[in-house]
Structure formats: structure tokens, C-alpha cells
Amino acid sequence: MKDTHSNSRGNPILVTFETKGERLEWDSLGDQVMGGQSEGALTHSEDGVGLFHGTVRLDNGGGFASVKADLPEAFDASQYTGIELLALGDGKTYKIGLRNSTDRRSIVYQHAFTPDKEDWSRIRLPFSEFIPTWRGKTVSDTEPMNLAHLASVSLFVSGRQVGEFQLRMQDWRLIQ
């Protein structure tokens, strides 16, 4: 990925929330696809913080909100062991999703995390613990995630966690 850059520790940034330079375009993909009325969005702040926010509703069979962004080009993360980010939550559990395709109907490999709601917490998500899913269900008969071809990233709040949600994040860095 052309806009991936490193920090002083040499860890490339997979996703940045800085307002300067090239950012990913995040599309909302909520439960409206099945008649639900939940909503979610991802916004960027001047100080480099991403905010995933919205409301989860159970109306009409709903219960989740998500956003997805395609990487400018497929990224080879095979030299790395996972993702690290700083996050400040609200008590809810979130998931980061990775895909080997930009097709939103493809398998998404997810890892759940629950950041602290009082202080920023360092979240480390090993690639080996990402679980293949399709439409929210675990898939057991699929290929492992191809780390040499990461094509899109996602954020989810699911599991019928009703109400408003707010997840603040700083850059997602690859770790060795």
C-alpha cells in the first residue's frame, strides 16, 4: 500500500485517522441490509483520532452496525504478526475485520476487543486469532486468511449491544 508509513519504531501504519494526507473512505454497512435500523459511521478528528459511532437497534431483526474501507491496493502483511492500536471505548465489545477481497460478501476475518472506557488502552490483535466469518457466523471450512493480500478493513459492533456506541481509536499499526 503506497500510503503505509512507519513510525519511529518501524511499525507500518495500516489505517490512519490523521486528517492530513490520504485517508481511507469508510462506508457504512449496517443491519439495514436485513431490514434493521441500526446506524454507524466513522469520522476523523483534527488530532488524529478516529471515532466509530452510532446506534444499535433491534427493530425489524437488527442488532449490528459496521463500517468498511477498501485499501488503495492489496497490502502484504505476511512479515507481521498482528495489529496494534490505542483505543478508548464505552464498555461495548468491538471487532476489527480483515478481508482478502474488496467484495463485502466475501469471508471476513474478525477479532473482538473491549477497550477500557476510562483510559486509552493498547489493543494487540494477533493475526493468528482472527476468526473467519460470513454474515456474522463462524465459518470452519474456509482457507486461512491470506496475509500477503489484505484488501479491506472493517469495524463492527454486534451481538445485540443495544444503544449508542462510541469507539475512539488511533492508528492501526502492524506489529512483528
TIMI-89639 format. One record per atom (N, C-alpha, C, O): x, y, z. Coordinates in steps of 0.001 Angstrom, whole numbers, padded with zeros to 6 digits, always signed. Example, Ala and Ser with C-alpha at 12.3 -4.5 7.8 and 13.67 -1.06 7.14 Angstrom:
# TIMI-89639
+013190-005690+007800
+012300-004500+007800
+013200-003300+007800
+014236-003319+008465
+012850-002250+007080
+013670-001060+007140
+012900+000030+007870
+013409+001138+008039
# end
This chain:
# TIMI-89639
+000845-001163+000000
+000000+000000+000000
+000895+001231+000000
+001761+001358+000866
+000712+002109-000918
+001591+003259-001099
+001619+004207+000085
+002676+004749+000409
+000474+004421+000746
+000462+005406+001817
+000771+004823+003184
+000655+005522+004190
+001163+003556+003243
+001566+002978+004512
+002913+003569+004882
+003840+003560+004072
+003027+004078+006086
+004299+004627+006529
+004626+004090+007914
+003774+003493+008572
+005850+004301+008351
+006310+003750+009617
+006460+004840+010657
+006638+006016+010341
+006382+004414+011910
+006687+005333+012988
+008145+005142+013379
+008874+004422+012696
+008581+005767+014456
+009972+005673+014871
+010364+004247+015246
+011548+003912+015216
+009402+003404+015596
+009709+002004+015929
+009755+001130+014683
+010083-000054+014772
+009432+001694+013526
+009467+000928+012298
+008210+000111+012035
+008215-000753+011158
+007135+000364+012772
+005897-000376+012565
+005034+000347+011543
+004594+001467+011800
+004778-000269+010380
+003955+000393+009359
+002530+000632+009855
+001998-000127+010666
+001932+001697+009350
+000549+002023+009680
-000343+001435+008603
-000190+001746+007422
-001282+000579+009014
-002242+000001+008080
-003419+000961+007874
-003896+001134+006752
-003887+001586+008971
-005009+002520+008916
-004637+003746+009727
-004214+003633+010878
-004793+004919+009127
-004539+006160+009851
-005812+006985+009948
-006687+006918+009084
-005895+007760+011014
-007033+008655+011209
-006587+010112+011160
-007351+011010+011515
-005369+010345+010727
-004854+011708+010557
-005681+012425+009491
-006129+011797+008532
-005883+013712+009647
-006652+014460+008661
-005778+014918+007501
-006298+015310+006456
-004452+014876+007668
-003539+015247+006589
-003242+014009+005747
-003207+012891+006260
-003032+014219+004474
-002655+013095+003617
-003836+012226+003224
-004993+012588+003434
-003525+011079+002654
-004542+010170+002125
-005162+009324+003240
-004451+008695+004024
-006490+009319+003301
-007222+008514+004271
-008106+007524+003527
-008402+007700+002345
-008513+006505+004223
-009436+005537+003642
-010853+006117+003634
-011206+006939+004480
-011649+005675+002671
-013066+006046+002603
-013866+004939+003287
-013872+003798+002824
-014532+005269+004371
-015297+004295+005152
-016767+004345+004749
-017388+005407+004764
-017313+003190+004390
-018729+003066+004038
-019475+002360+005155
-018981+001380+005715
-020653+002850+005480
-021498+002223+006493
-022160+000980+005902
-022706+001023+004800
-022106-000123+006639
-022738-001385+006225
-023483-001949+007425
-023033-002911+008046
-024607-001358+007746
-025337-001783+008930
-026363-002856+008648
-026383-003461+007576
-027210-003077+009627
-028222-004125+009529
-029397-003752+008634
-030370-004501+008551
-029320-002598+007960
-030379-002216+007021
-030505-003242+005894
-031570-003385+005294
-029408-003957+005611
-029443-004972+004556
-030450-006067+004871
-030874-006789+003969
-030845-006205+006148
-031823-007219+006532
-033054-006602+007189
-033811-007287+007876
-033248-005296+006969
-034430-004631+007497
-034219-003895+008809
-035135-003226+009286
-033038-004000+009404
-032760-003336+010676
-032642-001834+010536
-032649-001295+009430
-032533-001162+011679
-032479+000299+011679
-031282+000841+012455
-031288+002005+012857
-030260+000023+012672
-029048+000493+013331
-028267+001361+012368
-028430+001267+011151
-027413+002210+012928
-026602+003075+012077
-025234+003267+012713
-025083+003249+013935
-024252+003451+011856
-022897+003685+012330
-022098+004429+011284
-022382+004345+010090
-021088+005164+011746
-020223+005919+010847
-018850+006031+011492
-018696+005835+012697
-017863+006346+010675
-016521+006592+011176
-016099+007976+010720
-016129+008289+009529
-015700+008811+011692
-015244+010166+011392
-013829+010346+011926
-013377+009611+012804
-013140+011345+011374
-011765+011662+011762
-011750+013003+012479
-012542+013892+012163
-010841+013149+013454
-010708+014432+014141
-009381+015083+013784
-008491+014440+013227
-009261+016338+014105
-008038+017096+013817
-006819+016515+014534
-005695+016660+014052
-007026+015863+015674
-005892+015342+016443
-005557+013876+016125
-004882+013214+016912
-006026+013366+014975
-005647+012026+014544
-006393+010891+015216
-005879+009774+015294
-007586+011154+015699
-008403+010128+016349
-009575+009784+015438
-010257+010671+014924
-009802+008485+015242
-010974+008024+014515
-012088+007737+015501
-011838+007196+016578
-013307+008090+015151
-014456+007855+016014
-015477+007014+015255
-016074+007470+014280
-015671+005765+015722
-016702+004879+015212
-017886+005064+016153
-017794+004757+017341
-019005+005568+015619
-020128+005918+016484
-021445+005655+015779
-021502+005526+014556
-022506+005579+016576
-023838+005375+016036
-024758+004787+017086
-024552+004964+018287
-025783+004080+016612
-026774+003478+017498
-027149+002095+016971
-027432+001929+015785
-027148+001110+017861
-027609-000241+017518
-029039-000381+018013
-029345-000118+019176
-029916-000808+017091
-031325-001032+017408
-031696-002467+017034
-031120-003042+016110
-032649-003034+017747
-033106-004388+017454
-034347-004414+016566
-034815-005491+016195
-034889-003239+016218
-036084-003156+015379
-035908-003946+014088
-034836-003927+013483
-036956-004633+013673
-037001-005343+012388
-035861-006344+012219
-035355-006524+011111
-035457-006988+013298
-034421-008018+013198
-033000-007483+013157
-032077-008210+012789
-032810-006215+013532
-031482-005619+013506
-030646-006045+014701
-031028-006928+015469
-029488-005390+014841
-028652-005672+016000
-027168-005472+015771
-026364-005910+016594
-026768-004815+014664
-025347-004551+014454
-025150-003323+013572
-026039-002923+012820
-023967-002743+013686
-023550-001643+012822
-022102-001905+012434
-021334-002456+013223
-021731-001512+011227
-020351-001703+010790
-019974-000669+009740
-020827-000036+009118
-018672-000522+009565
-018117+000308+008506
-017002-000485+007841
-016331-001291+008486
-016808-000248+006535
-015804-000982+005754
-015056+000002+004870
-015636+000944+004330
-013752-000236+004733
-012934+000577+003835
-012027-000340+003023
-011403-001258+003557
-011968-000073+001718
-011051-000806+000850
-009685-000134+000899
-009594+001094+000881
-008626-000933+000961
-007277-000386+000917
-006997+000082-000510
-007546-000494-001450
-006161+001107-000706
-005876+001605-002064
-005325+000516-002984
-005582+000522-004188
-004578-000404-002417
-004101-001594-003134
-003872-002672-002093
-003653-002366-000921
-003919-003924-002503
-003727-005031-001561
-002387-004860-000848
-001393-004455-001449
-002385-005177+000438
-001192-004990+001261
-000652-006348+001705
-001421-007227+002094
+000658-006517+001649
+001317-007737+002099
+001730-007566+003555
+002704-006875+003852
+000987-008198+004462
+001276-008130+005895
+001904-009425+006395
+001936-009669+007601
+002404-010256+005484
+002912-011571+005878
+004157-011506+006762
+004493-012500+007406
+004847-010371+006812
+006010-010226+007688
+005621-009865+009118
+006482-009790+009995
+004346-009643+009357
+003886-009123+010639
+003006-010149+011356
+002482-011076+010739
+002854-009963+012680
+002096-010926+013482
+000720-010431+013893
-000095-011212+014383
+000446-009131+013699
-000852-008621+014109
-000956-007122+013982
-000131-006462+013351
-002011-006603+014612
-002329-005174+014599
-002310-004660+016029
-002721-005353+016959
-001825-003431+016190
-001854-002760+017485
-002468-001386+017299
-002181-000698+016320
-003310-000987+018236
-003903+000342+018207
-004156+000811+019623
-004211+000010+020555
-004308+002102+019776
-004760+002672+021036
-006247+002923+020877
-006695+003415+019842
-007019+002581+021919
-008470+002737+021828
-009043+003175+023168
-008506+002869+024233
-010141+003896+023079
-010907+004322+024239
-012354+003967+023935
-012940+004470+022977
-012919+003104+024753
-014249+002582+024456
-015340+003127+025354
-015189+004153+026018
-016435+002406+025347
-017629+002786+026098
-018210+001600+026855
-019359+001650+027295
-017424+000525+027012
-017896-000671+027688
-018408-001744+026740
-018673-002868+027168
-018550-001419+025468
-019020-002395+024480
-017835-003140+023859
-016693-002683+023909
-018139-004289+023279
-017136-005075+022566
-017239-004775+021081
-018333-004716+020520
-016087-004585+020452
-015997-004257+019032
-015194-005341+018328
-014530-006156+018967
-015265-005336+017005
-014483-006272+016204
-013817-005525+015067
-014412-004652+014436
-012564-005889+014820
-011882-005453+013606
-011981-006604+012635
-011786-007762+013005
-012287-006283+011387
-012384-007301+010343
-011380-007039+009239
-011120-005890+008881
-010818-008107+008703
-009891-008040+007572
-010406-008954+006478
-010910-010043+006756
-010280-008510+005227
-010711-009322+004090
-009580-009435+003080
-008718-008561+002985
-009603-010531+002328
-008673-010715+001215
-009287-010242-000089
-008709-010437-001159
-010448-009625-000005
-011182-009141-001164
-011849-007823-000784
-012046-007536+000397
-012191-007031-001784
-012960-005812-001515
-014463-006079-001578
-015258-005181-001302
-014858-007285-001932
-016267-007679-002017
-016823-007828-000600
-016346-008663+000168
-017822-007027-000254
-018374-007089+001094
-019082-008411+001389
-019390-008704+002544
-019339-009203+000364
-019968-010505+000557
-018936-011620+000753
-019300-012792+000838
-017659-011262+000823
-016608-012275+000999
-016397-012576+002489
-016900-011860+003355
-015661-013623+002763
-015321-014003+004140
-014597-012833+004803
-013721-012213+004201
-014972-012537+006052
-014272-011517+006830
-013680-012212+008062
-014356-012971+008756
-012414-011932+008303
-011695-012498+009447
-011759-011458+010559
-011270-010340+010400
-012375-011838+011705
-012665-010874+012762
-011928-011191+014058
-011646-012346+014375
-011627-010123+014797
-011047-010252+016130
-011769-009270+017038
-011818-008075+016743
-012332-009760+018143
-013078-008924+019086
-012138-008319+020130
-011102-008892+020467
-012528-007147+020631
-011784-006497+021708
-012718-005560+022466
-013672-005025+021901
-012434-005370+023749
-013214-004468+024584
-012255-003487+025250
-011643-003808+026270
-012123-002294+024676
-011190-001331+025263
-011729-000742+026568
-012937-000719+026805
-010823-000275+027390
-011173+000397+028635
-012019+001634+028316
-011841+002248+027265
-012929+001999+029207
-013749+003186+028954
-013316+004400+029765
-013897+005477+029632
-012299+004231+030604
-011790+005350+031401
-010484+005904+030837
-010275+007117+030820
-009603+005008+030375
-008285+005402+029882
-008013+004742+028537
-008558+003680+028237
-007171+005375+027730
-006754+004777+026465
-006048+003460+026771
-005212+003395+027672
-006381+002418+026025
-005721+001127+026212
-005063+000677+024916
-005553+000943+023818
-003941-000009+025075
-003208-000561+023934
-003825-001918+023606
-003823-002827+024437
-004344-002047+022410
-005006-003272+021953
-004064-003976+020975
-003628-003374+019994
-003750-005238+021236
-002912-006041+020339
-003745-007218+019852
-004234-008019+020648
-003900-007314+018534
-004736-008346+017923
-003868-009219+017020
-003584-008836+015885
-003439-010395+017509
-002617-011284+016672
-003419-011824+015489
-004573-012226+015642
-002803-011829+014318
-003472-012375+013129
-003914-013819+013355
-004943-014239+012825
-003153-014575+014131
-003468-015989+014371
-004784-016180+015123
-005319-017288+015151
-005316-015113+015733
-006560-015218+016494
-007772-014623+015763
-008864-014565+016329
-007588-014181+014516
-008724-013698+013730
-009546-014901+013280
-008989-015912+012852
-010863-014792+013377
-011780-015902+013092
-012519-015637+011787
-013080-014556+011604
-012526-016630+010857
-013266-016434+009601
-014775-016458+009843
-015295-017358+010504
-015472-015452+009297
-016921-015363+009460
-017572-014970+008135
-016930-014417+007242
-018850-015269+008041
-019664-014829+006915
-021038-014520+007464
-021689-015382+008054
-021480-013280+007267
-022765-012809+007788
-022895-013055+009297
-023956-013442+009785
-021801-012825+010020
-021803-012925+011475
-021641-014318+012043
-021584-014478+013262
-021566-015321+011206
-021427-016706+011673
-020010-017207+011386
-019445-016918+010332
-019441-017959+012333
-018113-018533+012145
-018153-019565+011026
-019082-020368+010936
-017133-019529+010177
-017016-020458+009050
-015831-021379+009340
-014723-020912+009605
-016070-022682+009288
-014988-023616+009618
-014315-024220+008387
-013188-024707+008483
-014973-024198+007249
-014420-024867+006065
-013932-023857+005020
-014339-023907+003859
-013063-022949+005445
-012537-021945+004531
-011019-021878+004650
-010420-022400+005590
-010429-021228+003679
-008975-021039+003687
-008586-020101+004832
-009377-019248+005232
-007369-020259+005358
-006905-019282+006345
-006738-017908+005683
-006645-017805+004460
-006703-016877+006494
-006519-015529+005970
-005185-015458+005235
-004162-015937+005724
-005218-014853+004059
-004015-014681+003250
-003389-013332+003625
-003792-012288+003112
-002415-013366+004512
-001791-012129+004993
-001025-011396+003901
-000727-010211+004043
-000709-012081+002826
+000015-011448+001713
-000917-010627+000826
-000462-009976-000115
-002230-010653+001121
-003185-009954+000263
-004350-009389+001093
-005491-009821+000932
-004062-008423+001979
-005145-007756+002712
-005729-006680+001806
-005011-005807+001320
-007038-006752+001583
-007677-005857+000618
-008643-004854+001243
-008856-003778+000683
-009228-005186+002388
-010144-004240+003028
-010163-004461+004538
-009782-005516+005045
-010623-003415+005239
-010698-003438+006699
-012105-003035+007121
-012792-002306+006406
-012528-003517+008290
-013873-003231+008787
-013854-003041+010298
-012925-003462+010988
-014894-002400+010784
-015168-002290+012219
-016611-002697+012440
-017483-002355+011641
-016871-003426+013521
-018214-003913+013826
-018541-003679+015295
-017661-003738+016154
-019793-003419+015571
-020363-003554+016898
-021574-004454+016671
-022478-004105+015912
-021588-005607+017329
-022634-006602+017075
-023000-007292+018386
-022711-006775+019465
-023626-008444+018294
-024010-009176+019495
-025167-008534+020241
-025322-008708+021450
-025982-007781+019491
-027185-007180+020067
-026860-006234+021232
-027593-006188+022220
-025758-005479+021111
-025369-004491+022125
-026130-003193+021848
-025611-002277+021210
-027351-003135+022333
-028301-002071+022012
-027858-000720+022576
-027277-000632+023658
-028150+000317+021811
-027937+001687+022266
-026827+002386+021512
-026256+001858+020558
-026541+003598+021975
-025488+004390+021348
-024129+003761+021635
-023928+003130+022673
-023198+003945+020697
-021837+003459+020890
-020851+004498+020394
-021142+005284+019492
-019661+004482+021016
-018570+005384+020635
-017247+004680+020911
-016935+004343+022054
-016491+004466+019871
-015151+003894+019981
-014173+004889+019384
-014270+005239+018208
-013232+005343+020198
-012176+006240+019720
-010924+005412+019490
-010590+004539+020291
-010227+005694+018378
-009030+004914+018023
-007957+005816+017460
-008227+006870+016884
-006727+005365+017647
-005598+005956+016945
-005110+004930+015940
-005619+003810+015899
-004128+005300+015128
-003646+004480+014012
-003533+002982+014324
-003121+002588+015415
-003912+002160+013337
-003724+000708+013420
-002345+000408+012859
-002112+000593+011664
-001436-000049+013691
-000057-000351+013266
+000139-001851+013178
-000430-002619+013953
+000948-002248+012227
+001319-003664+012108
+002449-003938+013073
+003357-003120+013225
+002398-005099+013734
+003436-005472+014695
+004127-006754+014271
+003543-007618+013617
+005387-006851+014663
+006158-008055+014310
+006200-009018+015464
+006802-010086+015356
# end
